[in-house]
């Protein structure tokens, strides 16, 4: 396997990580800004009944993200997807989702759209899922499989990508 620099991948001398070039929060922010821009052109205003659901979803997303940060800190490995991974985290929220950080970002975006009463931000959540899947998760999964082999493959077979 090769990494993003076309150099052969040496899992024992990994200094580059999976090669995610655009930080995932930037992908999410771009999707949110697109939704806000579309709303300026063609308003898609939601009912005020969803306002508190949005607040709830953002709170859930923040709690999930903090749980992930805590697990990365405890495992003494990088949370940034452009840094090398020292170990696979399979406990806590990672028992239910291989990508709880990205799930938190997606849920936060949906909550934000509801809180803003902006249907475009909510609809652009599907763009967020595609961006994260194509430009981050796909690279991370190939990297983790190359680095951890059977250990990662067993984990990936047992735990869903999203939830």
N, C-alpha and C positions, 0 to 999 in steps of 0.2 A: 504494500500500500504506500502511496505517496501522500504527503500533506499539501497544503496550499502553496508551498514553495517548490514543488516537484522534486524535493530531496527525499530519499527513502526514509520511511518513518522508523525510528528506533525508539521503542517504548521505554527502554531503560535510560535513554538520554534525551528525554522529552523536555524541551525548553519553550515550545511555542504554543502548545494547546491545539484545539481543533480548528483554528483558523477562521473564526467568525469575525468578519471584517467590520460590520456595522453593529454597534451595540444594540441589543434588543430593545432597551428603553427608547432608543431613537426611532426604531421601527414603529413602536406603539405610539409615540408622540406624533410621528408623521401621519399615521392613520387617524388619530384624534384631530389633528389640524386639518386634514382633508375633510373630515366630517363637519368640522366647524365652518370651513370654507364653503362646502356644499350647502350648508344651512343658510348662509348669507345669500346664496343665489336662488335656491328653491327651499324655503323654510319647510321643515318637517318637524313641527312642534308636537311633543307628546303631552298627554294629559297630566295634570298636576298630581294625579293619583299615584304616579310612579316615583315621585320625588323621594319619599322615604325609603322605598325599595332601593333606589340608587345609593342613598347614604348607607344603608345596611350592606349592600354589595361592596362598596368601597372599604368599609370597615372590615369585612370578612377578608377581602383581598390583602389589606395591610397586615392583618394578623397572620395570614398564610405566608406572606413575604417575610415577615419577621421570624416566623418559625423556620423558614428556609435559611435565612441568614444565620440564625443561631446554630443550625445543624452544620452548615459549612464551617463556621467558626470552631465548633467542637471537633469537627473532623480534621481541622487544620489543612484545609484545601481551598483553592480559589473558587469564588462564586462567578467571577468574570469568565465568560466563555471564550476569551482570547488568551487566557492563561492556562498553563498545564494543570491537569487534574492529578492529584496524588492518590485518590481512592474514590471508589464508588460509594455513595451514600444510599443505603437501602432501608434505613429505619425511619421512624417518625412519618412525616407526610410522604416521604419517598416510598413507603409501602403501598400507597394508593395511586401515585402518579409519578412517572419518570421525569416530568417537567412541571413541578408545582410552582416554580418561580414564574414561568411563562403563563401558567394557568392563572396565577395571581394578577399578572399584568393584564390579561384578557378580561378577567372578572372586574378589575378596577376600571378598565375602559367602558365596559357595559354599565357599571354603576355610575361612572362619570356622565355618560350619555343620558342616563335616566335622571340623574340629579340636575343636569342642565336642561332637561326636557327636550333634548336634541336627538331626534330619531336617526339622523345621519351618523352621528358618533356611534350609536348602537349598531347600525347596519355596517359600518366600516370595521366592526369587530371581526367580521368574516375575512376582511383583508388582513387584519392583524394576525389571525390564525395562519393564513397562507404565508405571509412574510416570515413569521417565526418558524414555521415548519420548513420552508424552503431554504432560508438563509442562515438559520441557526441550528435547529434540531437535526436536520439531515447531516450537517457537518459534525455536530457533536456525537451523534450516534455512530458514525463511521469511525471517528477518532476513538471513542470509548471501546468499540469492538476491536480495533487494531491494538489498543493499549492493554486492555484487560481480557480479551479473548472470551473464553468459555464463561468466566465469571459474569461478564456483562451480558452475554447472550442468554444465560439462565435468568438473570434479572429481567431482561427485556421480554422474555417469554412469560414471566409471572406477573409483571406489572404493566398496566396500560400506559400508553404515551401521554394521554391527557388526564383522564379520570374514569 
